[in-house]
Every structure is written in structure tokens, then in C-alpha cells.
Amino acid sequence: MARRFVLGGSLLVLGVLLGCSGSKSRFKDAVSVSGTVNLDGQPMPDGTITFIGEGGATEQVPVKDGKFQGGVTPGKKRVEIRAFKLGKPTKMGDQVIEATPENYIPATYNTDSKITAEVAGGAINPSTFEVKSK
């Protein structure tokens, strides 16, 4: 029993270490890119920017205080931008179901996005993305 506990704990720690490697890409040929995301003319506080390659591979980079930096493979990308806030809790009888995060960025910047970028030579073009909340 103790052996299973130690093995399970070791696997958990290994999973956390491998899964939380910061903004490094899981692709070996990724290059470091950085840029800016503005929301209504101001730096977007928190969110994600996702780069989708022509083959459908996705690479997500966190956005904090309007800045992003992470590993992305070279090539033409479709860009999706999201930011989340807590929705409203739901009441079912006497039970309250906690609120879940909801994307508040319009679909034209994510699921319906036509935004593109090119990653080449360790840079992204464009490197600044302007988003409107309405």
C-alpha cells in the first residue's frame, strides 16, 4: 500500500513538472515570440492567445498585463484571443452551483476569428493585437 502511495505521488509530481513548464511549446522547432494584446485600447489584464497552424495544431500562450511571450512554431497562424471572468452562480432548489469562467471576448476574436499572423525568424507579424469587448 505504501509503495503505491509513493509511486502515485511520484507520478503526480512528474506530471506537474512536465505539465507546468511555463510558456514553452510542446513542439521542438518552436521559436520564442512576444507581443501585445490591447482590449478597448488598454493592455488586456489576463487571457490567452492561441495560434492555430495550417495543420490544426494549437499553441496557447498566456497574456498578462497586455503582454505575451512563449514558444510558437514558425508558419502562418490563425489567431484566437480569449479572456475569462466568473459567470453567475446557478441556484437549483436549495443548492447553489458555483459560477464557471466565461469568455467575455466576442467570437470574432476567437471561434470566428479571421485574424492571422506569421511566425518567422523568431518574430511574429503582427505582434500587436487590438481587441474590442463589444
C-alpha positions in Angstrom: 0.0 0.0 0.0 2.8 2.5 0.9 4.6 1.6 -2.3 1.5 2.5 -4.4 1.2 5.8 -2.5 4.9 6.7 -3.2 4.6 5.7 -6.8 1.4 7.6 -7.2 2.9 10.7 -5.5 6.0 10.5 -7.7 3.9 10.3 -10.9 1.8 13.2 -9.7 4.9 15.4 -9.1 6.4 14.3 -12.5 3.1 15.2 -14.2 3.0 18.6 -12.6 6.6 19.3 -13.6 6.1 18.3 -17.2 2.7 19.9 -17.5 3.7 23.2 -15.9 6.7 24.1 -18.0 5.7 27.7 -18.3 5.0 29.1 -21.8 7.4 26.7 -23.6 5.8 25.0 -26.6 5.5 21.2 -26.8 6.9 21.4 -30.3 10.7 21.1 -30.6 11.0 23.6 -33.5 9.2 26.4 -31.7 10.7 29.8 -31.5 10.2 32.4 -28.8 7.8 35.2 -29.8 6.4 38.1 -27.8 3.8 40.8 -28.4 0.9 42.8 -27.0 -2.8 42.4 -26.7 -4.9 45.5 -26.1 -8.5 45.4 -25.0 -10.5 48.5 -25.8 -7.2 50.4 -26.2 -5.8 49.3 -22.9 -3.5 46.3 -22.1 -5.6 43.2 -21.6 -5.3 42.2 -17.9 -5.4 38.4 -18.3 -6.2 35.9 -21.0 -4.8 33.7 -23.7 -3.7 34.0 -27.3 -3.9 30.8 -29.3 -2.0 30.2 -32.5 -3.5 27.6 -34.9 -1.3 26.3 -37.6 -2.4 25.2 -41.1 -2.5 21.6 -39.9 -4.7 22.4 -37.0 -2.0 22.2 -34.3 -2.7 24.7 -31.5 -0.2 26.6 -29.4 -1.6 28.6 -26.5 0.3 31.4 -24.8 -0.8 33.3 -21.6 -1.5 37.0 -21.7 -0.7 39.0 -18.6 -0.9 42.8 -18.4 -1.2 43.0 -22.1 2.0 41.1 -22.9 2.5 37.6 -24.2 5.7 35.6 -24.6 6.1 31.9 -25.5 7.1 29.3 -27.9 5.3 29.0 -31.2 6.3 27.0 -34.3 7.1 29.0 -37.5 4.4 29.5 -40.2 1.1 31.1 -40.9 -1.3 31.0 -38.0 -4.9 31.8 -37.3 -5.1 33.8 -34.0 -7.7 33.4 -31.3 -7.9 35.7 -28.2 -9.8 34.9 -25.1 -10.3 36.4 -21.6 -12.4 35.0 -18.8 -14.4 36.2 -15.9 -16.6 34.3 -13.5 -20.2 33.9 -14.6 -23.2 33.9 -12.3 -23.8 31.1 -9.9 -26.9 28.9 -10.6 -29.4 28.0 -8.0 -31.2 24.7 -8.2 -33.6 24.3 -5.3 -31.7 24.9 -2.1 -28.4 24.2 -3.8 -26.1 26.8 -5.4 -23.8 25.7 -8.2 -20.6 27.7 -8.3 -20.0 30.1 -11.2 -17.8 28.9 -14.0 -15.4 31.0 -16.0 -16.9 32.6 -19.2 -15.1 34.1 -22.1 -16.1 37.7 -22.4 -14.2 38.4 -25.7 -16.5 38.4 -28.7 -16.4 35.4 -31.0 -14.9 37.5 -33.9 -11.7 37.3 -31.9 -11.7 33.6 -31.1 -14.1 30.9 -32.5 -15.0 33.1 -35.6 -11.6 34.7 -35.8 -10.2 35.8 -39.2 -7.0 37.2 -37.5 -3.8 35.8 -38.9 -0.1 36.2 -38.0 3.1 34.9 -39.5 5.8 33.4 -37.2 9.3 33.6 -38.9 12.8 34.2 -37.8 12.0 34.3 -34.1 9.4 37.1 -34.6 5.6 37.3 -35.1 4.0 39.7 -37.5 1.8 41.4 -36.4 3.0 41.5 -32.8 0.2 43.8 -31.5 -3.4 42.7 -31.5 -6.3 45.1 -30.9 -9.5 43.6 -29.4 -12.8 45.3 -28.7 -15.1 44.0 -25.9 -18.3 44.9 -27.9 
